[in-house]
Amino acid sequence: MIKKKDLSQEDKKTWEEYVNNPSDVYDKENNHFRNNLRRGRFKFDLHGFTLDNANKKVKEIIFLCVKKKYEEILFITGKGIHSSVGEDVYASKDFNKLKFSVPEFIKSDNELNKLIISIKTAETKNGGEGAIIIKLKDL
């Protein structure tokens, strides 16, 4: 880029007008429209939670994320391969694992069900079988 040594009066005038009224510059500080945009993804790891505590936390997070306008939530549940459920003959081997019980809890709760578009297993890059993605409605 070649720098001009002397600015013409016309260039100076144009620059001053632009500085005083930069109409084509996006002002992100004062953009009220931005507050209405939805956020991307909220991520939470449920490792170490009991079934009951995980369900309570899931409900709390879903309400929070709807309020803060998130599009989706990624819950890391784990695959349940380290679970000691197999030792109890009366315990369900599937539904004592968070990856199964959390979606069932959400589907069975009418209050939460109204806020959810879908629940699905995450893609491999996001945790695969050890994670679920919940898409939220835009309320």
C-alpha positions in Angstrom: 0.0 0.0 0.0 1.3 3.4 -1.0 0.8 6.1 1.6 -0.2 9.6 0.4 1.9 12.4 1.6 -0.6 15.2 1.1 -4.3 14.7 1.5 -6.6 16.7 -0.6 -9.2 18.9 1.0 -11.9 16.6 -0.4 -10.2 13.5 1.2 -10.0 15.4 4.6 -13.6 16.4 4.4 -14.7 12.8 3.5 -12.7 11.4 6.4 -14.1 13.9 8.9 -17.7 13.2 7.8 -17.0 9.5 8.1 -15.5 9.8 11.6 -18.5 11.9 12.8 -21.1 9.5 11.3 -19.7 6.0 10.6 -23.1 4.7 9.3 -21.7 1.5 7.7 -19.7 0.4 10.8 -21.4 -2.3 12.9 -21.7 -1.3 16.5 -21.6 -4.6 18.5 -21.6 -2.7 21.8 -25.0 -1.2 21.3 -26.6 -3.9 19.2 -29.9 -4.8 21.0 -30.7 -7.4 18.4 -27.8 -9.5 19.6 -29.4 -10.1 22.9 -32.2 -12.0 21.1 -29.8 -14.4 19.4 -29.6 -18.0 20.7 -26.3 -19.3 22.1 -24.8 -22.5 20.8 -24.2 -25.5 23.1 -24.0 -25.9 26.9 -21.8 -28.8 28.0 -22.0 -30.6 31.3 -20.3 -33.8 32.6 -22.5 -36.1 34.8 -19.7 -38.5 35.7 -19.8 -39.4 39.4 -23.5 -38.4 39.9 -26.0 -40.9 41.3 -29.1 -41.4 39.2 -31.2 -39.3 41.5 -28.7 -36.4 41.7 -28.0 -36.6 37.9 -31.8 -36.2 37.2 -32.1 -33.2 39.5 -29.0 -31.6 37.9 -30.3 -32.3 34.4 -33.6 -30.6 35.2 -31.9 -27.6 36.7 -29.6 -27.3 33.7 -32.4 -27.6 31.2 -34.3 -24.8 32.8 -31.2 -22.6 33.0 -30.3 -23.3 29.4 -33.8 -22.4 28.1 -33.7 -19.2 30.1 -30.3 -18.3 28.7 -31.4 -19.2 25.2 -29.1 -22.1 24.4 -29.8 -24.2 21.3 -28.7 -27.5 22.8 -27.1 -29.2 25.7 -24.4 -31.9 25.6 -24.5 -34.1 28.6 -21.5 -36.4 29.1 -23.0 -39.5 30.8 -20.3 -42.1 30.2 -21.0 -45.5 28.8 -21.6 -47.2 32.2 -18.9 -49.8 31.7 -17.4 -49.1 35.1 -20.7 -49.4 36.8 -21.1 -51.9 39.7 -24.7 -52.5 38.8 -24.0 -56.1 37.6 -23.4 -57.2 41.1 -27.0 -56.5 42.2 -29.3 -59.1 40.6 -32.4 -56.8 41.3 -31.0 -53.7 39.6 -31.5 -53.1 35.9 -28.3 -53.4 34.0 -29.5 -50.7 31.5 -31.6 -48.2 33.4 -29.1 -47.8 36.2 -26.7 -46.2 33.7 -27.0 -42.5 33.1 -26.9 -42.9 29.4 -30.3 -44.6 29.5 -31.9 -43.1 32.6 -31.3 -39.4 31.8 -33.3 -39.5 28.5 -36.0 -41.6 30.1 -36.3 -39.1 33.0 -36.6 -36.2 30.6 -39.3 -38.0 28.5 -41.3 -38.9 31.6 -41.2 -35.4 33.0 -44.0 -33.3 31.3 -42.5 -30.0 32.4 -39.2 -30.8 30.7 -40.8 -32.5 27.7 -42.4 -29.2 26.7 -38.9 -27.6 26.4 -37.2 -30.3 24.4 -37.2 -30.8 20.6 -35.1 -34.0 20.6 -32.7 -36.2 22.5 -30.1 -38.2 20.7 -26.8 -39.9 21.2 -23.9 -37.6 20.4 -21.6 -37.9 17.4 -18.3 -39.7 18.0 -16.4 -36.4 18.2 -18.6 -35.2 21.0 -18.6 -38.4 23.1 -20.5 -40.9 21.0 -22.2 -43.6 23.1 -21.1 -41.8 26.3 -22.9 -38.6 25.7 -26.4 -37.3 24.7 -27.4 -34.1 22.9 -30.6 -32.4 23.8 -32.1 -29.8 21.4 -34.1 -27.1 23.1 -37.1 -25.2 21.9 -36.8 -21.5 21.3 -39.2 -20.0 23.8 
